[in-house]
Amino acid sequence: MNTIMLAGDLAKAGGAVGAGIAALGAGVGIGQIGKGAVEAIARQPEAMSDIRANMILTAAFVEGVALFAVIAGILAIFV
Amino acid sequence: MSYKRIFSLFVVVLGLSLSANAVFAQEPVASPVSAEAAPAPAEKKGINITELVFGHVSDSHEWHWFSLKNADGTEHPYASPLPMIIYQPGIGLSVFSSSKFEEWHKDADGKRISNVYNGLYIEKNMKEKVLAVVDGSKVYDLSITKNVLSMLIGVFILLWAMTSAAKKYKTDKIAAPKGFQNAVEVLVIFIRDEVAKPNLGNKYLKFMPLLLTIFFFIWINNLLGLLPGGANFTGNIAVTACLALIAFIVMMANSNKHFWGHLLNPPNVPFLVKCLLVLIEVMSLCIKPVALMIRLFANMLAGHIVILSVICLIFIFALMNVYVGGGFVIVSLAFSIFMFMLELLVAVIQAFIFANLTAVFIGQAIEEAHHDAHGHEDEAIIL
């Protein structure tokens, strides 16, 4: 039984799967950041605002990396 | 006081120019489905999600507000035409309104082609391109497009807000800050103490105008893009490329010998590792501004696309069944309100990150050598 996938459809599938895997990576990464931040606040509640600022900053970096992959996926679909 | 009057005048002029020749400028455009050969599955009954979403996030020569359905089912777009400024070598500069391009048809590839005016026509695929009828002749498009106008509005808001706050300091240097000055002070001190001083040391004053401009410019344009009918300015890669280029130029212009020495000749490193390290360092030198560019672009574009897609889901569900569509409105609204809140946060965070990373890179470039008095500074102190 022959299943033919056209090149264009394969590119779209690849783009979507890639973006999904990137979301996985971002979820794991930001989860780790949150875990570290919450544990640090539990150990030293006075440092809460410092920790919170660093957590948000680092989460934005990780999200940026995930969005690089989303852009690669968009490029795969439309280019 | 004069700034208030200039601003009011600006608003009046802008409003008149946009509305006076705008609203009924376009001919009805035939519903885009019938001639489409594209394989998108949302094509079934008349919503082309790709065209909707990308029409909203991409640049265009007119400012499209909304489209209403005529009695015969065709769409009547309501848009404000913007000035088109085209330079053709040999013919010179032509300035005209984009309402001259009002008849669109689809060509064989599915691209939309406008009518010809003055030997020029617009081809709209994902982006609008102005081409000359005579094949191959160069056309330089310097028009005031939607993004350019949005940028000018953002620039005007920034200038007006900042200069009016700054004037108050000139007139009375030691009075307590009043009103908007309070907010500006908090933000400027935040940039100075969290971004500039830690990264740039005692040379921070020289770079404060750049960092403040980057931060406020990106923030204001991010916010303007979130307004209904707003233009997706920072979600355009050309824009973020220019911002990253500026950061790169400042970084290079202020780099000193110590920086280049460490880059091309890392000390205390075996030779083979040195070869590899130099390659990596030079690559990272170029990749850092590229990462800046892509980070801001991707964050803004992704946010806009998610919000638009969530709202388009209502229409997709409505095509299946009107009641399902109606019921889905609540879910879609809740999710898109959540996304809007997130986008507000992302707007300020991405502006902060861009400014912060620019400060970090400039700080790396202007770092002076540490003068170790005896060569060993980090020895453990044994009590």
Interface residues (C-beta under 8 A of the other chain):
Chain A: G8 D9 A53 I56 L57 A60 F61 E63 G64 L67 F68 V70 I71 F78
Chain B: P39 M126 E194 A291 I294 R295 F297 A298 N299 L301 A302 V346 I349 Q350 F352 I353 N356
